[in-house]
Amino acid sequence: MMFFAALVVLFFARQAGIHMDPRSHEMIGDWHPIMLPPIVYLNTAILLLSSLAMEFGRRNIFREIDVLEEWLGLGRPALRRTLPWVGTTLALGVMFLTGQAIAWRQLTAQGFAFDHWSTPSSYFFYLVTGLHAAHLVLGVLALTVCLCALGWLRKVEFRQIAVDATAWYWHTLGLAWILLLAVLAVGQ
């Protein structure tokens, strides 16, 4: 979260930056607001749904009656209840990343490419969303490892730790995205 907070500070510092026009000797700003692609808002809904699914998975792995049955060796009901939710979270996370790639293509089609000729505002959009996507790729990998660990780990306590740690990371990414989207949408 501190990393993304630093990006927000840089965003506002760069937005307020001005330079002197060598011809007119006037101070001018080169920040031109960009219109966020509409798919960004759909992506936000997908990420919120994925966080909700992850929370359902986390709560199911801690359901007392199911945990008690697993401790008594009467099956793996906590696992059966958790797997679909973690799998859904993984699928929604991949959908979010796909949506981000589409948003980047839409922005490039509007003339805001990620290169040295682009405007600072579009550059920051790519920087902020790209770094969040990189963290989300790590989250997708963590979800994949968590799904595998649910099958490998025999003790319910270890499965609870795997799901809980992954859920907290995933929720943090969702919160970071909401804050970054607010900065990108309102801060322009």
N, C-alpha and C positions, 0 to 999 in steps of 0.2 A: 504494500500500500504506500510505503514511503517513496518507492520508485515512481509510482504513478503520480503521487503528490508533487514530486520534483518535475515531472513532465508538465503538470498543470501550471506550475510556477513559470517554467520556461515558455509555455504557450502564451501566458499573459504578458510576460516580459518582451517576447518577440512581437506580439501584437501591438504593443505600445511603441515599438522601435520606429525611429524616423531617421532620415538621412538628408543631406543637403543636395539639392539638385544643382549640378555644376553650371548649368546654363542660366538658371534664374536666381540662383543663390537663395532659394526658399527651402524651408524644411518641409519635407513631404514624407508621408507614410506609404509603405508598399504593401500593406495588409489589405487584401480583397476578400471579403467573406465569400464562402462557397456554400452552395445549396447542398445539404446532405442528401444522398440518394435515399429514396423512400424505403428501400429494402433494409436500411439500417434500423428502422423502427420495427419491422417484422423480425429482424434478427434479435432485437431486444426482447420481444415477446417470446421467442424461441429460447433464449437464454434464461429468462425468468421461469418458463415452464420446466426447463432442465433442472433448475435449482429446486423447484417444487418436487419434481420426481426424485431427485437425490435425497431430499429431506424425507420423503415417504420411505425410501429405501433405508435410510439411517434409522428411522423410527421402527421399522419392521425388524431390523436386526437386534433391536433392544427390547422387543416385546417380551414381557416377563414369562408368560405362559409358554411361548415358543422356546425361549432360552432354557426354561426348566425342563421341557421335554428333551431338548438336546443334551442337557447335562445328565439326564436319566437314561440316555441312549435310546429314546423312543422315536428316533428319526431326526430329520433336519428341517423342521418347519420354518425356522427363522431364515434359513438359506433359501428355501423355496419362495418365501414371501419377499425377500430382498432382491434376488437376481433380476426379476423383470424390471424393477425400478432403476437399478444401476444400469442395466442394459438400455433402458429408455433414455437415461441421462447421457449415456455414451452416444446414442443415435442423434439426440438433439444437439449435443456438442459438435458433432460432425456437420450437422445441418447449419449450425451457426457459422462454422468456419467456411463452409461452401457459400453461405450468404455474404460473408465478408469479401470473399473473392469476387463475387458478382458485384458488390458495391464498388470495389476498386476498379473493375472493368467499366462500370457505369460512369464513374468519376473521370476515368481516362477518356471515355467517349465524349464527355462534356468539354474536354480540352484541359483538364487538370491532371497531368501525368506526374509520376514520381521521377523527376529528373531535375537537373540544375536550372532549367528554364522555367520551372513551375513557380507558382506564387507561394509565398511562405505559408499561407493558410492551408493550401492543399498539401504542401509538404508536411505540415504538422498533422493533418488528418491521416495521412499514410503512416507517419511515425507513430502516432498514438494508437491507431487501430492495429497497425502491424505488430507493435510490441505486445499489445493485449492478445492478439491472435497467437503470438509465439508462446505466451504464458498459457493460453487455452490449449495449444497443442500439447504442452506438458500435462495439462489437466486431462486431456483425452488419453494420453499415455498412462497417467495415474489411474484413470477409470478402467483401462484395459488390464493393467496389473491388478487392480482391485477385483475385477471379475475373475481373473485367473486365480487370485489368492482365495477367493471364496470357495473355489473348488478344491484347491490344494490343502488349505489349512483345516485341520481336524477339530481344533478347539474353537468353540464359539467365541471365546474371549478374543482370540487373535483375529477372527473375522470381524468382530465388532470394532477393533482398533483400526483395521484396514478400511472399513467403510466410514468410520467416524473421521479419520484423518483426511480421507479423500473428499468427504462431504464438506469439511471446513475449508479446504483449499478451493473447492468448486464454488461455495457460497461467497468466498472472498473475491473470486474472479467476477462473479455476478455483480457484487457491490461495486467493484472497481469499474466495471463497464457502465453501470448506471451513472456514476459520478463523471466518468470521461465523456459519456454521451451528453450529459447536461452541460459540460464545459464546451463541447464542440457545437452543440445546438444553440445554446443561449449566449455563450461567450463570444460568438462571432460578431 
